[in-house]
Amino acid sequence: MGGGGTFEGMARIALNGRLLVPGKLEGIGKFTLRCLQELVRLRPHDEFLLLVDRPNDELFHLGPNVEVRRIRIPGRRPWLLRWWFGAAMRRVLKQWKAEAFVSLEGPLVSGMPDDFPQLSVIHDLNFEHHPEWIPSAWASYYQTEFRSCAHRAHVLCTVSEFSRDDLVAQYGRPKEEIRLVPNAADDAFQPLDEAGQHAARTRFAEGKMYWVYIGSFHPRKNLQGLLSAFQTYVDAGGTWDLVLVGEAMWQTPEWPQALLATNRVHTTGRLDEVPLTQALGGASGMVFVPWFEGFGIPLVEAMAAGVPVVASHVTSLPEVGGDAVCAWVDPGNPVAISKAMLQVEAQPQMRAEHVARGLARAKAFSWRDSGQKLDAAVDDLLQPSRHTQDVA
């Protein structure tokens, strides 16, 4: 694998780097960065063109065989993205003489010849199931573009068995044509020693033990349900505080003022990698109860950091967490969530057992392995006769 597939010597591959946002890497942005780093490392004889819409940044320097080209975009609107992935990108790909296009966030280049090889990774279809969670113009854009991409992609990938089954059910692409390229946790997520945990508690929770939530404050993340459960947990005698790491996406949550007045909930905003690993590693437990996930990177990060987890028993999460999660809960039942939190707090032996399972399970996910899977998918992309063979 690696080195250009059927192209002799090298291939010229264009890469979608739109979600490589300096200082603001979301889950898919992190997936894009880590997988592209591995892909470039595995294919030293290929040439890459990384297409971004931000000013040049060290984040974009993936390797000596990668040229960075900025295509400016004046705003974040669906019609502007159609232009970016349309006329603007077609012109650049033609000038650069690209032989293939790889998009690790979904959208492909429109208007290209049918035989121009394109690879798409579609992470989840939450906008098909719950379009009300995002502005209607964006829901319409995602529904139209992702359905098109699911059928136009010469090689289609996703991040979990759940999302693969969902792509089959929603868009009708045969399961055997959809490859798996899972997410993982960065190596920086490791258990903290006692001194590190104490420093984290001091920094994030005024010295107290705490639950942590990591992720955007997106409607599908169920922050309202989490806060309702935490209020019930506090009322029932729960002693750990709650630290929320992230920021609003699409809409600002309605924070319960009475709960905030107790000084039991602490918000950090977005954190860079070092303080993020500290905030997670210092937690006594993670509570992660979204309505919908295509994978759930925070779950793997918590397992890698040796932090026990309470999580939703929906969508991709049971597939990712397996027997390492302390308690699987209904995200629509705050009372059940609070009871699980109380049980985890009260049972240190149970926590220790699940931490050990989590540390072992986290090793099943690595960016190196995902990069190898992506590399194999790119090999197939460059060999059209193999597009439907031997998918993971």
MOGIJO-V556918 format. One record per pair of residues at least 24 apart in sequence whose C-alpha atoms are under 7 Angstrom apart, sorted by the first residue. I is the first residue (numbers start at 1). GAP is how many residues later the second one is. D is the distance in Angstrom with one decimal. If there is no record, write none. Layout:
i:I gap:GAP d:D
i:I gap:GAP d:D
//
This chain:
i:1 gap:374 d:6.8
i:1 gap:375 d:6.1
i:1 gap:378 d:6.7
i:2 gap:40 d:5.7
i:2 gap:41 d:4.8
i:2 gap:373 d:6.2
i:2 gap:377 d:6.8
i:3 gap:40 d:4.7
i:3 gap:41 d:6.6
i:3 gap:42 d:5.3
i:3 gap:43 d:5.9
i:4 gap:42 d:6.0
i:4 gap:375 d:6.9
i:5 gap:374 d:4.8
i:5 gap:377 d:5.5
i:5 gap:378 d:6.4
i:6 gap:376 d:6.2
i:6 gap:377 d:5.9
i:9 gap:36 d:6.8
i:10 gap:35 d:5.4
i:10 gap:36 d:4.5
i:10 gap:37 d:6.9
i:11 gap:35 d:4.9
i:11 gap:36 d:6.2
i:11 gap:88 d:6.6
i:12 gap:34 d:6.1
i:12 gap:35 d:4.9
i:12 gap:36 d:5.8
i:12 gap:86 d:5.2
i:12 gap:87 d:5.3
i:12 gap:88 d:6.8
i:13 gap:34 d:6.3
i:13 gap:35 d:4.9
i:13 gap:36 d:6.4
i:13 gap:85 d:5.7
i:13 gap:86 d:5.8
i:13 gap:87 d:4.9
i:13 gap:88 d:5.8
i:14 gap:34 d:5.6
i:14 gap:35 d:4.6
i:14 gap:36 d:6.1
i:14 gap:84 d:6.1
i:14 gap:86 d:6.2
i:14 gap:87 d:4.7
i:14 gap:88 d:6.3
i:15 gap:33 d:6.9
i:15 gap:34 d:5.9
i:15 gap:35 d:4.8
i:15 gap:36 d:6.0
i:15 gap:86 d:5.9
i:15 gap:87 d:5.0
i:15 gap:88 d:6.1
i:16 gap:34 d:6.3
i:16 gap:35 d:5.4
i:16 gap:36 d:7.0
i:16 gap:86 d:6.2
i:16 gap:87 d:4.9
i:16 gap:88 d:6.9
i:17 gap:33 d:5.9
i:17 gap:34 d:5.3
i:17 gap:35 d:4.9
i:18 gap:33 d:6.8
i:18 gap:34 d:4.8
i:18 gap:35 d:5.9
i:22 gap:35 d:7.0
i:22 gap:37 d:6.6
i:28 gap:77 d:6.5
i:31 gap:152 d:6.4
i:32 gap:72 d:5.7
i:34 gap:333 d:6.3
i:35 gap:332 d:6.5
i:35 gap:335 d:6.7
i:35 gap:336 d:5.0
i:37 gap:25 d:5.7
i:38 gap:330 d:6.4
i:38 gap:333 d:4.9
i:39 gap:332 d:5.7
i:39 gap:335 d:7.0
i:39 gap:336 d:5.8
i:78 gap:60 d:6.3
i:78 gap:63 d:6.1
i:85 gap:24 d:4.9
i:85 gap:25 d:6.2
i:86 gap:24 d:4.9
i:86 gap:25 d:6.6
i:106 gap:40 d:6.6
i:106 gap:43 d:6.9
i:107 gap:38 d:6.6
i:107 gap:39 d:6.7
i:107 gap:42 d:6.3
i:108 gap:41 d:6.3
i:117 gap:37 d:5.9
i:117 gap:264 d:6.0
i:117 gap:265 d:6.9
i:118 gap:35 d:5.4
i:118 gap:36 d:5.5
i:118 gap:37 d:6.7
i:119 gap:34 d:5.4
i:119 gap:35 d:6.0
i:119 gap:36 d:4.8
i:119 gap:37 d:5.9
i:119 gap:262 d:6.8
i:120 gap:33 d:5.9
i:120 gap:35 d:6.6
i:120 gap:36 d:5.2
i:120 gap:37 d:6.2
i:121 gap:35 d:6.0
i:121 gap:36 d:4.6
i:121 gap:37 d:5.2
i:122 gap:35 d:6.4
i:122 gap:36 d:5.2
i:123 gap:35 d:5.3
i:123 gap:36 d:5.8
i:123 gap:40 d:6.8
i:123 gap:171 d:5.7
i:124 gap:39 d:5.6
i:124 gap:170 d:4.6
i:126 gap:166 d:6.7
i:133 gap:86 d:5.8
i:133 gap:87 d:6.8
i:134 gap:116 d:6.3
i:147 gap:24 d:6.2
i:154 gap:227 d:6.6
i:154 gap:233 d:6.6
i:155 gap:222 d:6.9
i:155 gap:226 d:6.0
i:155 gap:232 d:6.2
i:157 gap:24 d:6.5
i:159 gap:24 d:6.3
i:159 gap:135 d:7.0
i:159 gap:136 d:6.4
i:160 gap:134 d:6.7
i:160 gap:135 d:6.0
i:160 gap:156 d:6.7
i:162 gap:153 d:6.3
i:162 gap:154 d:5.3
i:163 gap:131 d:5.8
i:176 gap:212 d:6.9
i:176 gap:215 d:6.2
i:177 gap:211 d:5.1
i:177 gap:214 d:6.6
i:178 gap:213 d:6.7
i:179 gap:212 d:5.2
i:179 gap:213 d:5.3
i:180 gap:212 d:5.8
i:181 gap:189 d:5.3
i:181 gap:192 d:5.9
i:181 gap:193 d:6.4
i:182 gap:188 d:6.0
i:183 gap:114 d:6.5
i:183 gap:182 d:6.9
i:184 gap:113 d:6.5
i:184 gap:116 d:6.6
i:184 gap:181 d:4.9
i:184 gap:182 d:5.0
i:184 gap:183 d:5.7
i:185 gap:112 d:6.8
i:185 gap:115 d:5.9
i:185 gap:116 d:5.0
i:185 gap:181 d:6.7
i:188 gap:89 d:6.8
i:189 gap:88 d:5.7
i:189 gap:112 d:6.1
i:189 gap:115 d:5.8
i:189 gap:116 d:5.1
i:190 gap:114 d:5.7
i:190 gap:115 d:4.2
i:190 gap:116 d:7.0
i:191 gap:90 d:5.7
i:191 gap:114 d:4.3
i:191 gap:115 d:5.1
i:192 gap:89 d:5.5
i:192 gap:90 d:6.7
i:196 gap:86 d:6.9
i:197 gap:84 d:6.7
i:197 gap:85 d:4.2
i:200 gap:78 d:5.9
i:200 gap:79 d:5.9
i:200 gap:82 d:5.0
i:201 gap:81 d:6.2
i:204 gap:75 d:6.9
i:205 gap:36 d:6.9
i:205 gap:38 d:7.0
i:205 gap:61 d:6.6
i:208 gap:32 d:6.9
i:208 gap:33 d:6.8
i:209 gap:31 d:5.1
i:209 gap:32 d:6.3
i:209 gap:74 d:6.8
i:209 gap:75 d:6.1
i:210 gap:30 d:4.5
i:210 gap:31 d:4.3
i:210 gap:32 d:5.3
i:210 gap:33 d:6.6
i:210 gap:73 d:5.4
i:210 gap:74 d:5.6
i:210 gap:75 d:7.0
i:211 gap:29 d:6.3
i:211 gap:30 d:6.0
i:211 gap:31 d:4.7
i:211 gap:32 d:6.1
i:211 gap:72 d:5.7
i:211 gap:73 d:5.9
i:211 gap:74 d:4.9
i:211 gap:75 d:5.3
i:211 gap:76 d:6.5
i:212 gap:30 d:5.7
i:212 gap:31 d:4.8
i:212 gap:32 d:6.0
i:212 gap:68 d:6.7
i:212 gap:71 d:6.0
i:212 gap:73 d:6.4
i:212 gap:74 d:4.8
i:212 gap:75 d:6.3
i:213 gap:30 d:6.3
i:213 gap:31 d:5.0
i:213 gap:32 d:6.0
i:213 gap:73 d:6.0
i:213 gap:74 d:5.8
i:213 gap:75 d:6.2
i:214 gap:30 d:6.3
i:214 gap:31 d:4.8
i:214 gap:32 d:6.1
i:214 gap:84 d:6.4
i:215 gap:30 d:6.4
i:215 gap:31 d:5.2
i:216 gap:30 d:5.0
i:216 gap:31 d:5.3
i:216 gap:32 d:6.0
i:216 gap:33 d:6.2
i:217 gap:29 d:6.5
i:217 gap:30 d:5.5
i:217 gap:31 d:4.4
i:217 gap:32 d:5.6
i:217 gap:36 d:6.9
i:218 gap:30 d:6.3
i:218 gap:31 d:5.0
i:218 gap:32 d:6.6
i:220 gap:70 d:5.9
i:220 gap:71 d:5.3
i:220 gap:72 d:5.9
i:221 gap:68 d:6.9
i:221 gap:69 d:4.1
i:221 gap:70 d:6.0
i:222 gap:67 d:6.5
i:222 gap:68 d:5.0
i:222 gap:69 d:6.1
i:225 gap:106 d:7.0
i:225 gap:107 d:6.8
i:225 gap:109 d:5.9
i:226 gap:63 d:6.8
i:226 gap:108 d:7.0
i:228 gap:106 d:6.0
i:229 gap:105 d:4.3
i:229 gap:106 d:6.0
i:229 gap:108 d:5.8
i:229 gap:109 d:4.9
i:230 gap:108 d:6.2
i:231 gap:28 d:6.7
i:232 gap:103 d:6.8
i:232 gap:106 d:6.1
i:233 gap:105 d:4.8
i:233 gap:109 d:6.7
i:238 gap:104 d:6.1
i:241 gap:24 d:6.1
i:242 gap:24 d:6.2
i:243 gap:24 d:5.8
i:244 gap:24 d:6.4
i:245 gap:24 d:5.6
i:245 gap:25 d:6.1
i:246 gap:24 d:4.6
i:281 gap:24 d:5.5
i:281 gap:26 d:6.8
i:283 gap:24 d:6.8
i:285 gap:24 d:5.7
i:286 gap:24 d:6.2
i:287 gap:24 d:6.0
i:288 gap:24 d:6.7
i:289 gap:42 d:5.3
i:290 gap:41 d:6.4
i:291 gap:40 d:6.2
i:300 gap:62 d:5.7
i:303 gap:52 d:6.8
i:303 gap:55 d:4.4
i:303 gap:56 d:5.4
i:303 gap:59 d:5.7
i:304 gap:54 d:6.7
i:304 gap:55 d:5.2
i:304 gap:58 d:5.3
i:306 gap:49 d:5.2
i:306 gap:52 d:6.7
i:306 gap:53 d:6.0
i:307 gap:48 d:6.1
i:308 gap:43 d:5.9
i:308 gap:46 d:6.3
i:308 gap:47 d:5.5
i:324 gap:30 d:5.1
i:324 gap:33 d:4.9
i:324 gap:34 d:4.7
i:325 gap:29 d:6.4
i:326 gap:25 d:6.9
i:326 gap:28 d:6.0
//
